[in-house]
Amino acid sequence: MQNYKYRLSATAMLLATIASIGYLSNSVNAIPAGLFKDHYIFGPLVGVTTNDTGEVDWILTGIWRSSLTNDTNYNTNTNDTQENQTAGTFNAAIEMIKPDGTARHTHTITDFVVTISSQDTQNNSTILNGTSTISLREGPAVHIPTTIQKSNNDNVFKILVDPESVDYHFGKSPLIYGISNNHDLMKKPSKELMH
């Protein structure tokens, strides 16, 4: 019953997001037409957790949506840090399943708030440290330390949830990868993709 509620919640969140985007893009109101164009990026998530012997405990998959930006003026010669940034939003639905196909359930990451951001010039990425709300079986866990490292071209996102704060539910060193959907690929006619 609990898994059903998690799935229902994640599905409702996804449908509400799609419906609100559709409403905003199709309605006539005082919002400029280009305001939401390419404002959010989204894509699939993937990851695994392993046990102490290195075997896979859980397979992680899902979707994410973000408007995180690089609007800060970083000195490109050093790793600069800026505190108390407001850098956009990040939400995700993470489905977990055992390698044998059992124990399937979903968690969400919402309310991501950036507290410190830094530019990693060596890896051409931005590191956003902050907190988020994680849905767990017992209910929402709030103010969970969360790090999102995103490539400066917005193609790859790495999500790290503090393991201890969620009682190691995502493993001891959970790292979840997200990739952005290829907008150019989505615009091509399907017959061009077959070559």
Secondary structure, 3 states (H helix, E strand, C coil): CHHHHHHHHHHHHHHHHHHHHHHHHHCCCCCCCCCCCCCCEEEEEEEEEECCCCCEEEEEEEEEEECCCCCCCCCCCCCCEEECCCCCCEEEEEEEECCCCCCCEEEEEEEEEEEEEEEECCCCEEEEEEEEEEEECCEEEEEEEEEEEEECCCCEEEEEECCHHHCCCCCCCCCEEEECCCHHHHHCCHHHHCC
